[in-house]
Amino acid sequence: MSEQTPVKLDDLEDALLFVDAGSGFDTAAWVCRETGAVLWHGGDSDDFGPLPADIDDAERYVAVPGKRESGLGKPLALEFARTQLPACYE
């Protein structure tokens, strides 16, 4: 594979929000490892171009996880409070 181009932070943030906003819908996003481009999938929407046939190739594309897949949210916040701020945990 050729030299990789980093993904733009704004594009990655938008992709994370897009994936999380699609709870209950068929939304997904991927980052191309080679170009840094974000590819979008929005269920039945025609707003996005067709996905490449090899979108499931982990060598080329990284699926953008939702916050539930990343382990973020209330359980992480509570664990942080329990371990780092025990006096404030209750």
C-alpha positions in Angstrom: 0.0 0.0 0.0 1.2 3.5 -0.7 1.8 6.3 1.8 -1.2 7.0 3.9 -2.9 10.4 4.1 -4.3 11.3 7.6 -8.0 11.8 8.0 -9.1 15.4 8.8 -10.2 15.8 12.4 -13.4 17.6 11.4 -14.3 14.8 9.0 -13.7 12.2 11.6 -15.8 14.1 14.2 -18.6 14.4 11.6 -18.5 10.7 10.9 -18.7 9.8 14.6 -21.7 12.1 15.0 -23.3 10.7 11.9 -22.9 7.1 13.0 -24.3 7.8 16.5 -27.2 9.9 15.1 -28.3 6.9 13.1 -29.3 4.8 16.1 -32.1 2.6 14.8 -31.2 3.4 11.2 -28.7 1.9 8.8 -26.0 4.5 9.0 -22.3 3.8 8.8 -19.0 5.5 7.9 -15.5 4.3 7.0 -12.1 6.0 6.7 -10.0 5.1 3.7 -6.5 4.3 5.1 -4.8 5.4 1.9 -6.6 8.7 1.2 -8.0 9.7 4.5 -11.4 10.2 2.9 -14.5 9.4 4.9 -17.1 7.3 3.1 -20.7 7.5 4.2 -23.7 5.1 4.1 -27.1 6.4 5.0 -29.6 3.5 4.6 -31.9 4.1 1.8 -30.7 7.7 1.2 -29.4 8.6 -2.3 -27.4 11.5 -0.7 -24.2 9.5 -0.7 -22.4 7.9 -3.5 -22.1 4.2 -3.9 -19.6 2.4 -1.7 -16.6 0.6 -3.1 -17.0 -3.1 -3.6 -14.1 -3.7 -1.2 -15.5 -1.6 1.6 -15.1 -4.6 4.0 -11.4 -4.9 3.3 -9.8 -3.9 6.7 -6.5 -3.3 4.9 -8.1 -0.4 3.0 -10.9 0.9 5.2 -11.6 1.4 8.9 -15.2 1.4 10.0 -16.1 4.3 12.2 -17.4 2.9 15.5 -20.4 4.3 17.3 -20.0 5.4 21.0 -21.6 2.2 22.2 -18.9 0.2 20.3 -16.2 2.4 21.7 -17.2 1.8 25.4 -18.0 5.5 25.9 -20.9 6.8 27.8 -22.2 6.6 31.3 -20.5 3.4 32.4 -17.1 4.9 31.5 -17.9 8.1 33.3 -19.0 6.3 36.4 -15.9 4.1 36.4 -13.7 7.2 36.1 -15.5 8.8 39.0 -15.2 5.6 41.1 -11.5 5.3 40.6 -10.3 8.9 40.3 -12.9 10.8 42.5 -14.0 8.3 45.1 -15.3 11.0 47.5 -17.7 12.2 44.7 -18.7 8.8 43.4 -21.9 8.4 45.4 
